């Protein structure tokens, strides 16, 4: 994992989420690259709110992929689900 990557941590105030944050920070991930929001700030069950929250970063991720010198594998989530048949069509 690239230590300059942005990482969203759900449940960062809980025992597991805070342990993940400490682990990432101790392994060189800058705290400014860790994205955290409380349920009140971002309701993850509200798809529209999640899409709006990550829209700016989604475009940035696309641009960053195009800047790579070597082929890489990337995972980008849009918050939309499609079946394999829908994706092929």
C-alpha positions as CSV (number, residue, x, y, z in Angstrom):
1,X,0.0,0.0,0.0
2,X,1.2,3.5,-0.8
3,X,1.5,5.5,2.4
4,X,0.3,8.6,0.6
5,X,-3.0,7.0,-0.3
6,X,-6.2,8.4,1.1
7,X,-8.0,5.8,3.3
8,X,-11.6,6.1,4.6
9,X,-12.0,4.5,8.0
10,X,-15.6,3.7,9.0
11,X,-16.1,3.5,12.8
12,X,-12.9,5.3,13.6
13,X,-14.2,6.1,17.1
14,X,-14.7,2.5,18.0
15,X,-12.3,-0.1,19.2
16,X,-11.5,-1.7,15.8
17,X,-11.5,1.5,13.8
18,X,-9.2,3.3,16.2
19,X,-6.8,0.3,16.2
20,X,-6.7,0.4,12.4
21,X,-5.9,4.1,12.5
22,X,-3.1,3.6,15.0
23,X,-1.7,0.7,12.9
24,X,-1.7,2.7,9.7
25,X,-0.1,5.8,11.4
26,X,2.6,3.6,12.9
27,X,3.3,2.2,9.5
28,X,3.9,5.6,7.9
29,X,0.4,6.7,6.7
30,X,0.0,10.4,7.4
31,X,-2.9,11.1,9.6
32,X,-4.0,13.8,7.1
33,X,-4.5,10.9,4.6
34,X,-7.0,9.2,6.9
35,X,-10.6,10.2,6.1
36,X,-12.9,9.9,9.0
37,X,-16.5,11.0,9.6
38,X,-19.0,10.3,12.3
39,X,-22.4,8.8,11.4
40,X,-23.9,12.3,11.9
41,X,-21.4,13.8,9.4
42,X,-21.8,11.1,6.8
43,X,-24.6,8.5,6.9
44,X,-23.1,5.5,5.0
45,X,-26.6,4.1,4.5
46,X,-27.5,7.2,2.4
47,X,-26.1,6.4,-1.1
48,X,-26.6,9.9,-2.4
49,X,-24.7,11.5,0.5
50,X,-21.9,9.0,0.1
51,X,-21.6,9.6,-3.7
52,X,-21.6,13.4,-3.1
53,X,-19.0,13.1,-0.4
54,X,-16.6,11.1,-2.6
55,X,-17.3,12.6,-6.0
56,X,-14.3,15.0,-5.9
57,X,-11.9,12.2,-4.9
58,X,-13.4,9.8,-7.5
59,X,-12.3,12.2,-10.4
60,X,-8.9,12.7,-8.7
61,X,-8.4,8.9,-8.5
62,X,-9.1,8.6,-12.2
63,X,-6.6,11.3,-13.0
64,X,-4.0,9.7,-10.7
65,X,-4.4,6.3,-12.5
66,X,-3.6,7.9,-15.8
67,X,-0.4,9.4,-14.4
68,X,1.2,6.0,-13.6
69,X,4.3,4.9,-15.5
70,X,3.7,1.2,-14.9
71,X,0.5,-0.8,-15.1
72,X,-1.1,-1.2,-11.7
73,X,-4.3,-2.7,-10.3
74,X,-6.7,-0.1,-8.8
75,X,-10.0,-0.4,-7.0
76,X,-12.3,2.6,-7.2
77,X,-15.8,2.4,-5.9
78,X,-18.7,4.4,-7.3
79,X,-21.3,3.4,-4.9
80,X,-23.4,1.9,-7.7
81,X,-23.9,-1.9,-8.1
82,X,-24.3,-3.7,-11.4
83,X,-24.5,-7.4,-12.3
84,X,-22.0,-8.8,-14.7
85,X,-24.6,-8.9,-17.4
86,X,-25.4,-5.2,-16.9
87,X,-21.7,-4.4,-16.9
88,X,-21.1,-6.3,-20.2
89,X,-24.1,-4.6,-21.9
